[in-house]
Amino acid sequence: MTVLERRTALSGHSLSGSSPLACKSLPEKPANAPTGATAIKTPTVEHKGVRLRNLDREDEADWRRLWAGYNEFYRASVAPEVTAFTWKRVLDPAIPLLGRGLETDTGLAGFSLSVLHEGTWVAGKVCYMEDLFVDPRCRGQGYGRLLIEDLIELAAINGWSTLYWHTQQGNTARRLYDSFIAADDFVRYRMRFSR
């Protein structure tokens, strides 16, 4: 039983063939984000009408549209050259930045961007989900949950020790996040420097 199947069983959802969340793994695509010399395993996973997979060059226009919506949601302004650099790093196999897309038959409907890094309190890799976004026109269909479950499954496949993320206190997606795990009591401090 996969982690996704276990989580789904615990949550009371069904992965039976009649469920829109029924899934099967497809052949693995080459990973776009190795960590050091070892590439991570990032299989493409297909759910009824939905495919979770690595972002690739053909996704750039859709990703930029979603990225703009994500930044609008957070009332953020990311410089065009930073957006271009982010996209370049998503595609660079030497960079530990993992870009996963959720694709429907009409195109990319959501994405997650995660940074893999070492930890000082654990032996396995740590995955920081930095960005998660679902097209507002596609919300309410469980796509945000699928993107997080995708990372949980990748953690199991690759032996990562931790998956973490943070969000704004008033973000309505916290209901979804709280269904996975309660927020801890850590407070974030952030210093910004030029660049």
DRENPA-3360 file (N, C-alpha, C; in nm, 2 decimals, always signed):
BEGIN
1 = MTVLERRT = +0.09/-0.12/+0.00/+0.00/+0.00/+0.00/+0.09/+0.12/+0.00 ~ +0.07/+0.22/-0.09/+0.15/+0.34/-0.10/+0.11/+0.44/+0.01 ~ +0.19/+0.53/+0.03/+0.16/+0.64/+0.13/+0.03/+0.71/+0.09 ~ +0.01/+0.74/-0.04/-0.11/+0.80/-0.08/-0.23/+0.71/-0.05 ~ -0.22/+0.58/-0.07/-0.33/+0.49/-0.04/-0.36/+0.49/+0.11 ~ -0.25/+0.49/+0.19/-0.27/+0.49/+0.34/-0.33/+0.62/+0.38 ~ -0.28/+0.73/+0.33/-0.34/+0.86/+0.37/-0.49/+0.87/+0.33 ~ -0.52/+0.82/+0.21/-0.65/+0.83/+0.16/-0.74/+0.74/+0.25;
9 = ALSGHSLS = -0.69/+0.62/+0.29/-0.77/+0.53/+0.37/-0.80/+0.59/+0.50 ~ -0.70/+0.66/+0.56/-0.72/+0.73/+0.69/-0.81/+0.84/+0.68 ~ -0.82/+0.91/+0.57/-0.90/+1.03/+0.55/-1.05/+0.99/+0.52 ~ -1.07/+0.86/+0.49/-1.20/+0.82/+0.45/-1.24/+0.84/+0.30 ~ -1.14/+0.89/+0.22/-1.16/+0.89/+0.08/-1.14/+0.76/+0.02 ~ -1.19/+0.74/-0.10/-1.17/+0.61/-0.17/-1.08/+0.62/-0.29 ~ -0.99/+0.53/-0.31/-0.91/+0.52/-0.43/-0.96/+0.41/-0.52 ~ -1.09/+0.38/-0.51/-1.14/+0.27/-0.60/-1.15/+0.33/-0.74;
17 = GSSPLACK = -1.17/+0.24/-0.84/-1.18/+0.28/-0.98/-1.29/+0.38/-1.00 ~ -1.39/+0.39/-0.92/-1.50/+0.48/-0.95/-1.47/+0.62/-0.89 ~ -1.37/+0.63/-0.81/-1.34/+0.76/-0.75/-1.27/+0.85/-0.84 ~ -1.29/+0.98/-0.84/-1.21/+1.07/-0.92/-1.07/+1.08/-0.87 ~ -1.04/+1.03/-0.75/-0.90/+1.03/-0.70/-0.83/+0.89/-0.72 ~ -0.90/+0.80/-0.79/-0.83/+0.67/-0.82/-0.70/+0.69/-0.89 ~ -0.60/+0.62/-0.86/-0.47/+0.65/-0.92/-0.40/+0.52/-0.96 ~ -0.31/+0.54/-1.05/-0.21/+0.44/-1.09/-0.08/+0.51/-1.13;
25 = SLPEKPAN = +0.03/+0.45/-1.10/+0.16/+0.50/-1.14/+0.18/+0.47/-1.28 ~ +0.24/+0.57/-1.35/+0.28/+0.55/-1.49/+0.43/+0.53/-1.49 ~ +0.49/+0.50/-1.60/+0.64/+0.48/-1.60/+0.71/+0.61/-1.55 ~ +0.82/+0.59/-1.48/+0.89/+0.71/-1.43/+0.95/+0.79/-1.55 ~ +0.94/+0.92/-1.53/+1.01/+1.01/-1.62/+1.14/+1.05/-1.55 ~ +1.24/+1.08/-1.63/+1.37/+1.12/-1.57/+1.34/+1.24/-1.47 ~ +1.41/+1.23/-1.36/+1.39/+1.34/-1.26/+1.45/+1.47/-1.31 ~ +1.39/+1.58/-1.27/+1.44/+1.71/-1.31/+1.52/+1.77/-1.20;
33 = APTGATAI = +1.53/+1.71/-1.09/+1.60/+1.77/-0.97/+1.68/+1.67/-0.89 ~ +1.79/+1.63/-0.94/+1.87/+1.55/-0.85/+1.93/+1.63/-0.74 ~ +1.96/+1.56/-0.63/+2.03/+1.63/-0.52/+2.17/+1.57/-0.52 ~ +2.27/+1.65/-0.54/+2.41/+1.61/-0.56/+2.42/+1.52/-0.68 ~ +2.48/+1.41/-0.66/+2.50/+1.32/-0.78/+2.38/+1.22/-0.80 ~ +2.29/+1.21/-0.70/+2.18/+1.11/-0.71/+2.05/+1.18/-0.75 ~ +2.00/+1.13/-0.86/+1.87/+1.18/-0.90/+1.76/+1.13/-0.82 ~ +1.66/+1.21/-0.79/+1.54/+1.16/-0.71/+1.45/+1.09/-0.80;
41 = KTPTVEHK = +1.37/+1.00/-0.75/+1.27/+0.93/-0.83/+1.14/+1.02/-0.82 ~ +1.09/+1.05/-0.94/+0.97/+1.13/-0.95/+0.88/+1.07/-1.06 ~ +0.81/+0.97/-1.02/+0.72/+0.91/-1.12/+0.60/+1.00/-1.15 ~ +0.55/+0.98/-1.28/+0.43/+1.04/-1.32/+0.32/+0.96/-1.26 ~ +0.22/+1.02/-1.20/+0.11/+0.95/-1.14/-0.02/+1.00/-1.20 ~ -0.10/+0.91/-1.25/-0.23/+0.95/-1.31/-0.35/+0.91/-1.22 ~ -0.43/+1.01/-1.20/-0.56/+0.99/-1.13/-0.66/+1.01/-1.24 ~ -0.78/+0.96/-1.22/-0.89/+0.97/-1.32/-0.89/+1.12/-1.38;
49 = GVRLRNLD = -0.84/+1.14/-1.50/-0.85/+1.27/-1.56/-0.74/+1.37/-1.52 ~ -0.65/+1.33/-1.43/-0.55/+1.42/-1.37/-0.42/+1.35/-1.37 ~ -0.31/+1.42/-1.41/-0.18/+1.37/-1.41/-0.09/+1.46/-1.33 ~ -0.01/+1.40/-1.24/+0.09/+1.46/-1.16/+0.22/+1.43/-1.21 ~ +0.30/+1.52/-1.25/+0.43/+1.50/-1.32/+0.53/+1.61/-1.30 ~ +0.65/+1.59/-1.34/+0.75/+1.70/-1.34/+0.71/+1.80/-1.44 ~ +0.74/+1.93/-1.41/+0.72/+2.03/-1.50/+0.82/+2.02/-1.61 ~ +0.79/+2.05/-1.73/+0.89/+2.05/-1.84/+0.88/+2.17/-1.93;
57 = REDEADWR = +0.97/+2.18/-2.02/+0.98/+2.31/-2.11/+0.85/+2.35/-2.17 ~ +0.77/+2.25/-2.21/+0.64/+2.28/-2.28/+0.54/+2.35/-2.18 ~ +0.56/+2.34/-2.05/+0.47/+2.40/-1.95/+0.49/+2.55/-1.92 ~ +0.59/+2.60/-1.98/+0.63/+2.74/-1.94/+0.52/+2.84/-1.95 ~ +0.45/+2.85/-2.06/+0.34/+2.95/-2.07/+0.23/+2.92/-1.96 ~ +0.19/+2.80/-1.94/+0.09/+2.77/-1.84/+0.14/+2.80/-1.70 ~ +0.27/+2.76/-1.68/+0.33/+2.78/-1.54/+0.34/+2.93/-1.52 ~ +0.38/+3.01/-1.62/+0.38/+3.16/-1.60/+0.25/+3.22/-1.57;
65 = RLWAGYNE = +0.14/+3.17/-1.63/+0.01/+3.21/-1.60/-0.03/+3.18/-1.46 ~ +0.00/+3.06/-1.41/-0.03/+3.02/-1.28/+0.06/+3.10/-1.18 ~ +0.18/+3.11/-1.21/+0.28/+3.19/-1.12/+0.23/+3.33/-1.10 ~ +0.18/+3.39/-1.21/+0.12/+3.53/-1.20/+0.00/+3.53/-1.10 ~ -0.08/+3.43/-1.11/-0.20/+3.42/-1.02/-0.16/+3.40/-0.88 ~ -0.05/+3.32/-0.86/+0.00/+3.29/-0.73/+0.05/+3.42/-0.66 ~ +0.13/+3.49/-0.74/+0.18/+3.62/-0.69/+0.08/+3.72/-0.67 ~ -0.03/+3.72/-0.75/-0.14/+3.81/-0.73/-0.21/+3.77/-0.60;
73 = FYRASVAP = -0.23/+3.65/-0.57/-0.30/+3.60/-0.45/-0.22/+3.65/-0.33 ~ -0.09/+3.65/-0.33/-0.01/+3.69/-0.22/+0.02/+3.84/-0.22 ~ -0.03/+3.91/-0.32/+0.00/+4.05/-0.34/+0.15/+4.08/-0.35 ~ +0.21/+3.99/-0.42/+0.36/+4.00/-0.43/+0.39/+4.04/-0.57 ~ +0.51/+4.10/-0.59/+0.56/+4.14/-0.72/+0.70/+4.08/-0.73 ~ +0.71/+3.98/-0.82/+0.84/+3.92/-0.84/+0.89/+3.97/-0.98 ~ +1.01/+4.02/-0.98/+1.07/+4.08/-1.10/+1.07/+3.98/-1.21 ~ +1.05/+4.02/-1.33/+1.05/+3.93/-1.45/+1.18/+3.85/-1.46;
81 = EVTAFTWK = +1.29/+3.91/-1.43/+1.42/+3.83/-1.44/+1.43/+3.73/-1.33 ~ +1.36/+3.75/-1.21/+1.36/+3.64/-1.11/+1.27/+3.53/-1.15 ~ +1.15/+3.57/-1.21/+1.06/+3.46/-1.26/+1.13/+3.38/-1.36 ~ +1.20/+3.44/-1.46/+1.27/+3.37/-1.56/+1.38/+3.28/-1.50 ~ +1.45/+3.33/-1.40/+1.55/+3.25/-1.33/+1.50/+3.14/-1.25 ~ +1.38/+3.16/-1.19/+1.31/+3.05/-1.12/+1.28/+2.94/-1.22 ~ +1.22/+2.97/-1.33/+1.18/+2.87/-1.43/+1.30/+2.80/-1.48 ~ +1.41/+2.87/-1.50/+1.54/+2.81/-1.55/+1.58/+2.70/-1.45;
89 = RVLDPAIP = +1.58/+2.74/-1.32/+1.62/+2.65/-1.21/+1.53/+2.53/-1.20 ~ +1.40/+2.54/-1.22/+1.31/+2.43/-1.22/+1.35/+2.33/-1.32 ~ +1.40/+2.37/-1.44/+1.43/+2.28/-1.54/+1.58/+2.22/-1.53 ~ +1.66/+2.28/-1.45/+1.80/+2.24/-1.44/+1.81/+2.12/-1.35 ~ +1.86/+2.01/-1.41/+1.87/+1.89/-1.32/+1.98/+1.90/-1.22 ~ +2.07/+2.00/-1.22/+2.17/+2.01/-1.12/+2.12/+2.09/-1.00 ~ +2.01/+2.15/-1.01/+1.95/+2.23/-0.90/+1.85/+2.15/-0.82 ~ +1.86/+2.15/-0.69/+1.76/+2.07/-0.61/+1.63/+2.14/-0.59;
97 = LLGRGLET = +1.57/+2.19/-0.70/+1.44/+2.26/-0.70/+1.35/+2.17/-0.78 ~ +1.25/+2.11/-0.71/+1.16/+2.02/-0.78/+1.03/+2.09/-0.82 ~ +0.99/+2.09/-0.94/+0.87/+2.15/-0.99/+0.78/+2.03/-1.04 ~ +0.66/+2.03/-0.97/+0.56/+1.93/-1.01/+0.43/+2.00/-1.06 ~ +0.38/+1.94/-1.16/+0.26/+2.00/-1.22/+0.14/+1.91/-1.21 ~ +0.02/+1.96/-1.19/-0.10/+1.89/-1.20/-0.17/+1.93/-1.33 ~ -0.19/+1.83/-1.41/-0.24/+1.85/-1.55/-0.37/+1.78/-1.57 ~ -0.47/+1.86/-1.62/-0.60/+1.80/-1.66/-0.60/+1.79/-1.82;
105 = DTGLAGFS = -0.71/+1.75/-1.87/-0.71/+1.74/-2.02/-0.72/+1.88/-2.08 ~ -0.73/+1.99/-2.00/-0.73/+2.12/-2.06/-0.60/+2.20/-2.03 ~ -0.51/+2.13/-1.97/-0.38/+2.19/-1.94/-0.34/+2.19/-1.80 ~ -0.23/+2.27/-1.76/-0.18/+2.27/-1.63/-0.28/+2.35/-1.54 ~ -0.32/+2.28/-1.43/-0.42/+2.34/-1.34/-0.36/+2.38/-1.20 ~ -0.24/+2.33/-1.18/-0.18/+2.37/-1.05/-0.03/+2.32/-1.05 ~ +0.04/+2.37/-0.95/+0.18/+2.33/-0.94/+0.23/+2.33/-0.80 ~ +0.34/+2.27/-0.77/+0.41/+2.28/-0.65/+0.56/+2.30/-0.68;
113 = LSVLHEGT = +0.63/+2.39/-0.61/+0.77/+2.40/-0.62/+0.83/+2.38/-0.48 ~ +0.93/+2.28/-0.48/+0.99/+2.24/-0.35/+1.14/+2.24/-0.36 ~ +1.20/+2.28/-0.25/+1.35/+2.28/-0.24/+1.39/+2.16/-0.15 ~ +1.48/+2.08/-0.21/+1.54/+1.97/-0.13/+1.67/+2.02/-0.06 ~ +1.68/+1.99/+0.06/+1.81/+2.03/+0.13/+1.84/+1.93/+0.24 ~ +1.96/+1.95/+0.29/+2.01/+1.87/+0.41/+1.95/+1.93/+0.53 ~ +1.95/+1.85/+0.64/+1.90/+1.89/+0.77/+2.01/+1.85/+0.87 ~ +2.01/+1.93/+0.98/+2.11/+1.90/+1.09/+2.05/+1.81/+1.20;
121 = WVAGKVCY = +1.92/+1.79/+1.20/+1.86/+1.70/+1.30/+1.81/+1.57/+1.25 ~ +1.83/+1.55/+1.12/+1.79/+1.42/+1.05/+1.89/+1.37/+0.96 ~ +1.89/+1.24/+0.92/+1.99/+1.19/+0.83/+1.94/+1.20/+0.68 ~ +1.80/+1.19/+0.66/+1.75/+1.20/+0.53/+1.73/+1.34/+0.48 ~ +1.71/+1.35/+0.35/+1.68/+1.48/+0.29/+1.55/+1.55/+0.35 ~ +1.55/+1.68/+0.34/+1.44/+1.76/+0.38/+1.37/+1.82/+0.26 ~ +1.24/+1.82/+0.25/+1.17/+1.88/+0.14/+1.09/+2.00/+0.19 ~ +1.12/+2.12/+0.14/+1.05/+2.24/+0.18/+0.96/+2.28/+0.06;
129 = MEDLFVDP = +0.83/+2.26/+0.08/+0.73/+2.30/-0.03/+0.72/+2.45/-0.02 ~ +0.79/+2.52/-0.11/+0.79/+2.67/-0.11/+0.67/+2.73/-0.17 ~ +0.62/+2.67/-0.28/+0.50/+2.72/-0.35/+0.41/+2.61/-0.39 ~ +0.28/+2.64/-0.37/+0.17/+2.55/-0.41/+0.06/+2.64/-0.46 ~ +0.01/+2.61/-0.58/-0.10/+2.70/-0.63/-0.19/+2.61/-0.72 ~ -0.32/+2.63/-0.71/-0.42/+2.57/-0.80/-0.50/+2.69/-0.86 ~ -0.51/+2.68/-1.00/-0.59/+2.78/-1.07/-0.73/+2.80/-1.00 ~ -0.76/+2.92/-0.97/-0.89/+2.94/-0.90/-1.01/+2.88/-0.97;
137 = RCRGQGYG = -1.00/+2.87/-1.11/-1.12/+2.81/-1.18/-1.13/+2.66/-1.16 ~ -1.02/+2.60/-1.10/-1.02/+2.45/-1.08/-1.02/+2.41/-0.93 ~ -1.05/+2.51/-0.85/-1.05/+2.48/-0.70/-1.18/+2.40/-0.66 ~ -1.17/+2.34/-0.55/-1.28/+2.26/-0.50/-1.29/+2.12/-0.55 ~ -1.19/+2.08/-0.62/-1.18/+1.94/-0.68/-1.08/+1.85/-0.62 ~ -1.02/+1.90/-0.51/-0.92/+1.82/-0.44/-0.78/+1.83/-0.50 ~ -0.75/+1.92/-0.59/-0.62/+1.93/-0.66/-0.51/+1.98/-0.56 ~ -0.54/+2.07/-0.47/-0.44/+2.10/-0.37/-0.40/+1.98/-0.29;
145 = RLLIEDLI = -0.49/+1.91/-0.25/-0.47/+1.78/-0.17/-0.38/+1.69/-0.25 ~ -0.41/+1.67/-0.38/-0.33/+1.58/-0.46/-0.19/+1.63/-0.48 ~ -0.17/+1.76/-0.49/-0.03/+1.81/-0.50/+0.05/+1.78/-0.37 ~ -0.01/+1.79/-0.26/+0.06/+1.76/-0.13/+0.08/+1.61/-0.12 ~ -0.03/+1.53/-0.15/-0.01/+1.39/-0.14/+0.10/+1.34/-0.24 ~ +0.11/+1.40/-0.35/+0.22/+1.37/-0.44/+0.35/+1.39/-0.38 ~ +0.38/+1.49/-0.30/+0.50/+1.51/-0.23/+0.52/+1.41/-0.12 ~ +0.41/+1.37/-0.05/+0.42/+1.27/+0.05/+0.46/+1.14/-0.01;
153 = ELAAINGW = +0.41/+1.11/-0.12/+0.45/+0.98/-0.19/+0.59/+0.99/-0.24 ~ +0.64/+1.10/-0.29/+0.78/+1.12/-0.33/+0.87/+1.11/-0.21 ~ +0.83/+1.16/-0.09/+0.91/+1.14/+0.03/+0.93/+1.00/+0.06 ~ +0.82/+0.92/+0.05/+0.83/+0.77/+0.08/+0.92/+0.70/-0.02 ~ +0.90/+0.73/-0.15/+0.98/+0.67/-0.25/+1.13/+0.70/-0.24 ~ +1.16/+0.82/-0.20/+1.30/+0.87/-0.20/+1.37/+0.87/-0.06 ~ +1.29/+0.83/+0.05/+1.35/+0.83/+0.18/+1.37/+0.96/+0.24 ~ +1.30/+1.07/+0.20/+1.31/+1.20/+0.27/+1.27/+1.19/+0.41;
161 = STLYWHTQ = +1.32/+1.27/+0.50/+1.29/+1.26/+0.64/+1.17/+1.35/+0.67 ~ +1.16/+1.46/+0.60/+1.07/+1.57/+0.64/+1.01/+1.64/+0.52 ~ +0.89/+1.68/+0.53/+0.82/+1.77/+0.43/+0.76/+1.88/+0.52 ~ +0.79/+2.00/+0.48/+0.74/+2.11/+0.56/+0.70/+2.23/+0.47 ~ +0.62/+2.32/+0.51/+0.58/+2.44/+0.44/+0.53/+2.54/+0.54 ~ +0.52/+2.66/+0.50/+0.45/+2.76/+0.58/+0.36/+2.84/+0.49 ~ +0.27/+2.92/+0.56/+0.17/+3.00/+0.49/+0.13/+3.12/+0.57 ~ +0.06/+3.21/+0.51/+0.01/+3.32/+0.59/-0.10/+3.27/+0.69;
169 = QGNTARRL = -0.10/+3.33/+0.81/-0.20/+3.29/+0.91/-0.34/+3.29/+0.86 ~ -0.38/+3.38/+0.78/-0.52/+3.39/+0.74/-0.55/+3.32/+0.61 ~ -0.46/+3.24/+0.55/-0.48/+3.17/+0.43/-0.59/+3.07/+0.44 ~ -0.69/+3.07/+0.35/-0.80/+2.98/+0.36/-0.76/+2.84/+0.33 ~ -0.65/+2.82/+0.27/-0.60/+2.68/+0.24/-0.55/+2.61/+0.37 ~ -0.55/+2.68/+0.48/-0.51/+2.62/+0.61/-0.60/+2.51/+0.65 ~ -0.72/+2.51/+0.61/-0.81/+2.40/+0.64/-0.76/+2.27/+0.57 ~ -0.71/+2.28/+0.45/-0.65/+2.17/+0.38/-0.52/+2.13/+0.45;
177 = YDSFIAAD = -0.44/+2.22/+0.48/-0.31/+2.19/+0.55/-0.33/+2.13/+0.68 ~ -0.43/+2.18/+0.76/-0.46/+2.12/+0.89/-0.51/+1.98/+0.88 ~ -0.56/+1.94/+0.77/-0.61/+1.80/+0.75/-0.49/+1.70/+0.74 ~ -0.37/+1.75/+0.71/-0.25/+1.67/+0.70/-0.18/+1.67/+0.84 ~ -0.17/+1.78/+0.89/-0.09/+1.79/+1.02/-0.12/+1.93/+1.08 ~ -0.12/+1.93/+1.21/-0.14/+2.06/+1.28/-0.01/+2.15/+1.27 ~ -0.03/+2.28/+1.26/+0.08/+2.37/+1.25/+0.16/+2.37/+1.38 ~ +0.29/+2.38/+1.37/+0.37/+2.38/+1.49/+0.37/+2.52/+1.55;
185 = DFVRYRMR = +0.45/+2.54/+1.66/+0.46/+2.67/+1.72/+0.58/+2.75/+1.69 ~ +0.65/+2.71/+1.58/+0.77/+2.79/+1.54/+0.73/+2.92/+1.47 ~ +0.81/+3.02/+1.49/+0.79/+3.15/+1.43/+0.90/+3.18/+1.33 ~ +0.87/+3.23/+1.22/+0.97/+3.26/+1.12/+1.02/+3.40/+1.13 ~ +1.16/+3.41/+1.12/+1.23/+3.54/+1.11/+1.29/+3.54/+0.98 ~ +1.28/+3.65/+0.91/+1.34/+3.66/+0.78/+1.41/+3.79/+0.76 ~ +1.53/+3.79/+0.71/+1.61/+3.91/+0.68/+1.63/+3.90/+0.53 ~ +1.60/+4.01/+0.46/+1.62/+4.02/+0.32/+1.75/+4.10/+0.28;
193 = FSR = +1.82/+4.06/+0.19/+1.94/+4.12/+0.14/+1.92/+4.15/-0.01 ~ +2.00/+4.23/-0.07/+1.98/+4.26/-0.21/+2.00/+4.13/-0.30 ~ +1.94/+4.13/-0.41/+1.94/+4.02/-0.51/+1.80/+3.97/-0.51;
% end
